[in-house]
Amino acid sequence: MTTPARRLATPLAVLAVLLVLAVVLNPSPERHRAKIKEAIAERSQLAALLRLGDLAAFVSHHHSLGVASYTTANDKLLSVGAFGIVVVLEPDSGR
């Protein structure tokens, strides 16, 4: 028979491991900038030729939340990252 404390210990241990992994694998500013450069180059050959991705990555600001991070430029969200994965968001076409 398991005690209530033992039943609670397993989910808490899993949560603690996930929290540690999130902190350790939080993407660095360089990782965000590299993904931004890559995404802009993939979207347009002209942007790749003019190296607009380098410019966007240069003017971006990295923000870390400890377990996740995000990058902004001109108060617009460019990328989000967690657990070692960075996702570059599509630009707003309606503005």
ZADO-1210 file (C-alpha; in nm, 4 decimals, padded with zeros to 6 digits):
<atoms>
<atom x="00.0000" y="00.0000" z="00.0000" code="MET" pos="1"/>
<atom x="00.1322" y="00.3426" z="-00.0921" code="THR" pos="2"/>
<atom x="00.1013" y="00.6377" z="00.1361" code="THR" pos="3"/>
<atom x="-00.0385" y="00.9719" z="00.0183" code="PRO" pos="4"/>
<atom x="00.3069" y="01.1264" z="00.0597" code="ALA" pos="5"/>
<atom x="00.4632" y="00.8679" z="-00.1711" code="ARG" pos="6"/>
<atom x="00.1909" y="00.9200" z="-00.4343" code="ARG" pos="7"/>
<atom x="00.2639" y="01.2934" z="-00.4239" code="LEU" pos="8"/>
<atom x="00.6432" y="01.2502" z="-00.4369" code="ALA" pos="9"/>
<atom x="00.6536" y="01.0995" z="-00.7877" code="THR" pos="10"/>
<atom x="00.4686" y="01.3820" z="-00.9686" code="PRO" pos="11"/>
<atom x="00.6702" y="01.6393" z="-00.7725" code="LEU" pos="12"/>
<atom x="00.9962" y="01.4708" z="-00.8733" code="ALA" pos="13"/>
<atom x="00.8891" y="01.4675" z="-01.2394" code="VAL" pos="14"/>
<atom x="00.7927" y="01.8344" z="-01.2163" code="LEU" pos="15"/>
<atom x="01.1277" y="01.9204" z="-01.0585" code="ALA" pos="16"/>
<atom x="01.3168" y="01.7364" z="-01.3340" code="VAL" pos="17"/>
<atom x="01.1148" y="01.9166" z="-01.6030" code="LEU" pos="18"/>
<atom x="01.1836" y="02.2518" z="-01.4376" code="LEU" pos="19"/>
<atom x="01.5584" y="02.1845" z="-01.4238" code="VAL" pos="20"/>
<atom x="01.5560" y="02.0737" z="-01.7897" code="LEU" pos="21"/>
<atom x="01.3686" y="02.3876" z="-01.8922" code="ALA" pos="22"/>
<atom x="01.6241" y="02.6112" z="-01.7194" code="VAL" pos="23"/>
<atom x="01.9246" y="02.4222" z="-01.8579" code="VAL" pos="24"/>
<atom x="01.7866" y="02.3992" z="-02.2132" code="LEU" pos="25"/>
<atom x="01.6585" y="02.7584" z="-02.2330" code="ASN" pos="26"/>
<atom x="01.7842" y="02.8884" z="-02.5715" code="PRO" pos="27"/>
<atom x="02.0587" y="03.1506" z="-02.5646" code="SER" pos="28"/>
<atom x="02.0384" y="03.4910" z="-02.7357" code="PRO" pos="29"/>
<atom x="02.2760" y="03.3605" z="-03.0044" code="GLU" pos="30"/>
<atom x="02.0443" y="03.0681" z="-03.0766" code="ARG" pos="31"/>
<atom x="01.7483" y="03.3053" z="-03.1181" code="HIS" pos="32"/>
<atom x="01.9480" y="03.5339" z="-03.3488" code="ARG" pos="33"/>
<atom x="02.0684" y="03.2424" z="-03.5623" code="ALA" pos="34"/>
<atom x="01.7114" y="03.1153" z="-03.6062" code="LYS" pos="35"/>
<atom x="01.5876" y="03.4650" z="-03.6972" code="ILE" pos="36"/>
<atom x="01.8596" y="03.4984" z="-03.9633" code="LYS" pos="37"/>
<atom x="01.7771" y="03.1541" z="-04.1013" code="GLU" pos="38"/>
<atom x="01.4009" y="03.2145" z="-04.1106" code="ALA" pos="39"/>
<atom x="01.4295" y="03.5497" z="-04.2887" code="ILE" pos="40"/>
<atom x="01.6688" y="03.4029" z="-04.5462" code="ALA" pos="41"/>
<atom x="01.4247" y="03.1152" z="-04.6125" code="GLU" pos="42"/>
<atom x="01.1297" y="03.3500" z="-04.6648" code="ARG" pos="43"/>
<atom x="01.2872" y="03.5658" z="-04.9338" code="SER" pos="44"/>
<atom x="01.5864" y="03.5309" z="-05.1639" code="GLN" pos="45"/>
<atom x="01.6174" y="03.9087" z="-05.1790" code="LEU" pos="46"/>
<atom x="01.6207" y="03.9295" z="-04.7994" code="ALA" pos="47"/>
<atom x="01.8904" y="03.6626" z="-04.7952" code="ALA" pos="48"/>
<atom x="02.0944" y="03.8508" z="-05.0550" code="LEU" pos="49"/>
<atom x="02.0646" y="04.1781" z="-04.8622" code="LEU" pos="50"/>
<atom x="02.1290" y="03.9936" z="-04.5342" code="ARG" pos="51"/>
<atom x="01.8196" y="04.1425" z="-04.3717" code="LEU" pos="52"/>
<atom x="01.8187" y="03.8563" z="-04.1237" code="GLY" pos="53"/>
<atom x="02.1504" y="03.9809" z="-03.9866" code="ASP" pos="54"/>
<atom x="02.0024" y="04.3264" z="-03.9398" code="LEU" pos="55"/>
<atom x="01.6886" y="04.1955" z="-03.7694" code="ALA" pos="56"/>
<atom x="01.8968" y="03.9761" z="-03.5397" code="ALA" pos="57"/>
<atom x="02.1280" y="04.2681" z="-03.4581" code="PHE" pos="58"/>
<atom x="01.8479" y="04.5035" z="-03.3483" code="VAL" pos="59"/>
<atom x="01.6569" y="04.2366" z="-03.1566" code="SER" pos="60"/>
<atom x="01.6354" y="04.2257" z="-02.7777" code="HIS" pos="61"/>
<atom x="01.6496" y="03.8929" z="-02.5954" code="HIS" pos="62"/>
<atom x="01.4364" y="03.8386" z="-02.2848" code="HIS" pos="63"/>
<atom x="01.4823" y="03.5354" z="-02.0601" code="SER" pos="64"/>
<atom x="01.2173" y="03.4109" z="-01.8229" code="LEU" pos="65"/>
<atom x="01.4422" y="03.1406" z="-01.6800" code="GLY" pos="66"/>
<atom x="01.2491" y="02.8477" z="-01.8239" code="VAL" pos="67"/>
<atom x="01.1669" y="03.0134" z="-02.1583" code="ALA" pos="68"/>
<atom x="01.2835" y="03.3110" z="-02.3600" code="SER" pos="69"/>
<atom x="01.1681" y="03.5427" z="-02.6345" code="TYR" pos="70"/>
<atom x="01.3136" y="03.8009" z="-02.8717" code="THR" pos="71"/>
<atom x="01.1573" y="04.1327" z="-02.9710" code="THR" pos="72"/>
<atom x="01.2351" y="04.4140" z="-03.2144" code="ALA" pos="73"/>
<atom x="01.0370" y="04.7383" z="-03.2266" code="ASN" pos="74"/>
<atom x="00.8048" y="04.5958" z="-02.9582" code="ASP" pos="75"/>
<atom x="00.7112" y="04.3069" z="-03.1911" code="LYS" pos="76"/>
<atom x="00.7627" y="03.9469" z="-03.0915" code="LEU" pos="77"/>
<atom x="01.0101" y="03.7790" z="-03.3292" code="LEU" pos="78"/>
<atom x="01.0818" y="03.4437" z="-03.1664" code="SER" pos="79"/>
<atom x="01.0022" y="03.2297" z="-02.8650" code="VAL" pos="80"/>
<atom x="01.2065" y="02.9470" z="-02.7210" code="GLY" pos="81"/>
<atom x="01.1950" y="02.6754" z="-02.4586" code="ALA" pos="82"/>
<atom x="01.3543" y="02.3333" z="-02.3994" code="PHE" pos="83"/>
<atom x="01.6231" y="02.4096" z="-02.6592" code="GLY" pos="84"/>
<atom x="01.3751" y="02.4878" z="-02.9375" code="ILE" pos="85"/>
<atom x="01.3388" y="02.8312" z="-03.0974" code="VAL" pos="86"/>
<atom x="01.0361" y="02.9183" z="-03.3105" code="VAL" pos="87"/>
<atom x="01.0445" y="03.2284" z="-03.5293" code="VAL" pos="88"/>
<atom x="00.6988" y="03.3767" z="-03.5684" code="LEU" pos="89"/>
<atom x="00.5499" y="03.4817" z="-03.9019" code="GLU" pos="90"/>
<atom x="00.5335" y="03.8575" z="-03.9562" code="PRO" pos="91"/>
<atom x="00.1949" y="04.0273" z="-03.9382" code="ASP" pos="92"/>
<atom x="00.0821" y="04.0820" z="-04.2978" code="SER" pos="93"/>
<atom x="-00.2243" y="04.2885" z="-04.2025" code="GLY" pos="94"/>
<atom x="-00.0293" y="04.5850" z="-04.0660" code="ARG" pos="95"/>
</atoms>
